[in-house]
């Protein structure tokens, strides 16, 4: 069953405004992680009325499983069309699971410069963390089993569904 | 000698691919599927963005050791391979071995075993003999990949791919392009690899422009249109690729003199008028100014020669990461 994300985005928008107010500094720059994270980032940028463009990251070159599975065949260019030095960054992804993607994204961001701070915002936190990483802004928190997966579809309309996948036997 | 040059080297290109179609070695462009060439260029596009970062490095090949095994002198190719490897966070070993008649067969294998014993993951090989990289690829341990950085007059696949990448970034769709390759096609491994790549990518028309003495006997079989007249050959082309005229060829009586060669086949702004208005000019380097290309063309607004060098880093990063990730 496909779920709409309007309410999740409403909630994220509200939390973002609180974080931005608390920062009290210049407006943050938005960076989305390919592919779903970019969709969520675009939707939030529009809601928050921030000027574009957003930055996009493809973390394929920073993955920790490269030596096991090789390079993702459809790796996209990372584009950060602004200087991140001393800026407040809203890092946005669609689903937070093990935390490994965020670890890779943080490493990549620091190769562009030294931001003042980074706030992590995710549409869905599905649990199952393998690294000490937490999101400050969350659209929804789900408690899913290991054989369940959140699939986000987009960009327009943005939606998600929960599917049960076959686990390998070993 | 001519016939031998064309036939030396080409081996079943199947040994370049894993069973699942992923790249294992890159020895020659010949026989590779179009999707793979496109994948190489797509991946390189992502590596271009790495060069825009403050830290121009990604941790992809951390802990891997890459050996530049050069039996023939080279500056550009070796340094761009080295830089590409370093930007992927690999460790790089440069080994330059002077070419000599005895550096073949058993001693080549000996060298190989010695370096392999140092736990290396990839060999970048340049050798004056056609087929040297194939020979090495056939004898390396299963986890080692071999990239051909030029073997005799046979192939120079990474140069061809960086040229294709440069063309694609400027012109997009190959199926509408006319591309002319000008100069010493006979001795050029670059030309041979370019011709294969252009044809695999379905280029509308591939032309070679050269005097008969600098063309292989059966060059048409490679899928090109042959022109002996420069102005005729350049008419309406989108891309002009100039080849380096190796000075040593002059001594072997294939050409009367550098001056006369320039008169007939040198690229000048005047000659370039025959090509399309938006045509780009390429050269694999190092260029002999005043021999195959006039200085004002090499430095002119239509020249993409320096872009080719930058693109060479991205394309080599792409190929290195594709073969390493796939090595199981």
Interface residues (C-beta under 8 A of the other chain):
Chain A: X58 X60 X61 X62 X66 X67 X69 X70 X71 X73 X74 X75 X76 X77 X78 X79 X80 X107 X108 X110 X111 X112 X113
Chain B: X22 X39 X42 X43 X45 X46 X48 X49 X50 X53 X54 X55 X57 X58 X59 X60 X321 X322 X324 X325 X326
